[in-house]
Amino acid sequence: MEYQEAKEKFISTWGSLGTLWGINKAMAQIQSLLFISTKPLTMEDIMGELKISRGNTSMNLRQLMDWGIVTKESIPGERKEYFTTEKDVQELARHIAKERSRREIKPVIKVLKEVSSIEDDGTEKTKELIKQTKALHDLAETADAMLNKMVNQEQTWITKSLLKLLK
């Protein structure tokens, strides 16, 4: 396989996998292009490589910056904005885990806490709702705490832990 074919295959595959970590295909493809780039890229570079519109590129770059995994870089003497991404895969995983917790897990924990805290009117259905949502709340809170602990540990610890889980 030649470089161009390998590059396109990687970007396409990473784009498809993006949904697993909570982002859309174009967003993941932009991040993967920046990830394998040897230098920061302009919006025009990204648009040309991925054959996507300016609006799509702009919107997804903003979201990637909100996630904390893409940053703007200024190059002295250049007027264009350049973009780069986190190159350390473990640090990248940490950013993604933190952001997913903030965007997805914490809101669910909040709703489960509200629902499981309703007044018990003594009926069987209310007792069951409280019991089951409390159990889900506790599980989600435990999972979030474990994720936060993993995210805040040394990078080598993350890799070792994940490898142990996969065995």
Secondary structure, 3 states (H helix, E strand, C coil): CCHHHHHHHHHHHHHHHHHHHCCCHHHHHHHHHHHHCCCCEEHHHHHHHHCCCHHHHHHHHHHHHHHCCEEEECCCCCCCCEEEECCCHHHHHHHHHHHHHHHHHHHHHHHHHHHHCCCCCCCHHHHHHHHHHHHHHHHHHHHHHHHHHHHCCCHHHHHHHHHHHHC
